[in-house]
Amino acid sequence: MSAQQAADELDEQLAEFQSQLNLMFAKARTLWKESAARVHPELQPAGYKLLTFIARSGGTNAHQLSECFEMDKSVVSRQVRMLEELGLLESRADERDGRLRVLTAAPRALEMLAALRADHAERMRSAMIGLTPAEIEVASKVFRVLAEA
């Protein structure tokens, strides 16, 4: 195989990979929307993503959320306010810096997120049942490389 043929084949494989990645992102957006609605009918997908991050982290502040998700502070502020109004988020003054608010998921939200996590894990297991541990490891490596790019 010539160098040009190898380059063309690689381009074709990367195009197919990108196509599959686009489909996966579309599915993820649908899953976030469905999951947000299961937590609360008024919860937006952006709020759901912030809530899951807050729950996993055990507590954070709006500034960290804004940086992590590359969202404008006003968007984060609106989502945090909505989460608080829905009773899904609790806020308290930061002990080290009283100007900051520490955000934590409310117990009710933690329960709902745990149920969703179990459903999502089962969906993931079902989808990946035919893969070997080595294939899953390679997939994880690919996503790690893309996340760091």
C-alpha positions, 0 to 999 in steps of 0.5 A, a space after each residue: 500500500 502506498 503512502 497516499 493510499 494509507 493516508 486516504 484510508 486513515 482519513 476515511 477511518 477518521 471521518 467514520 469515527 467522527 460520524 459515530 462520535 456525532 451520533 453518540 453526542 446526539 444520543 447523549 444530548 437526548 439522554 441528558 434531556 430525558 434524565 433532566 425531566 426525570 429529576 424534575 419536569 422543569 429542569 433543563 439539561 444544562 442544570 442536570 449536567 451541573 447538578 450531576 457534577 455538584 453531586 459527584 464533587 460533593 460540593 463546589 461553587 459557581 465560579 468552578 462550575 463556570 470554568 469547568 463547563 466553560 459556561 458564562 457566569 450568568 448562565 451558571 447563576 440562572 441554572 443554580 438559582 433554578 436548582 435551588 428553587 426546585 429544591 435540588 440544590 443547597 447553598 451555604 457560605 464558604 468557610 474560607 471565603 464568605 463571598 463564595 457560596 458552596 453548592 451541594 446537591 440536596 438529599 432528594 436530588 442525590 436519591 434521584 441521581 442514584 436511581 438514574 445512575 443505576 439505570 444508565 449503568 444498566 444501559 451501558 452494560 447492555 450496550 457493551 456486553 459484546 466487548 472484551 475488557 481490552 476493547 473497553 480499555 481502548 475505548 476509554 483511552 480514545 476518549 481520554 485522548 480526545 478529552 485532553 486534546 
